[in-house]
């Protein structure tokens, strides 16, 4: 005797294979897509951005590197730098001039001109700081002598630790402002 039920139509089998393929492909594609979304939002989730370690001070020199009453000495600031998606290890982020004015007393100036951000040079022959972009001159105390800068050179916090280590809290400030306003505010 023959079975009265008809054989399944080939289109039903094809439909099943098509649906199963889509489901398997979707499941396989979901994993890389989820990983990509996680990577994209992870820095936002963590807060990202630069962070200071400890109190934010960097050790730059020893007191014996800076003669008392001598010429300012330029030191590069090298640190880890980060933004929301990238982290860079030990890159130059700026520079400072250090000068020991009295025994154990050190002054630090950011090398960036407060006018438009050009780098300020120390001129030993003139005993002044000079911005070549717009001819601003600053004395050794950082005060504006002449030029278009809206303020004197930006001083930085200095700490002498262990009796001889010079530590500086490096930061940048908004350009072309009369007030000294931190750039990250």
Buried (B, 14 or more C-beta within 10 A) or exposed (E): EEEEEEEEEEEEEEEEEEEEEEEEEEEEEEEEEEEEEEEEEEBEEEEBEEEEEEEEBBEBBEBEEBEEEEEBBBBEBBBEBBEEEEEEEEEEBBBBBBBBBEEEEBBBBBBBBBBBBBBBBBEEEEEBBBBEBEEBBBEBEBEBBEBBBBBBBBBBEBEBEEEEBBBBBBBBBBBEEEEBEEEEE
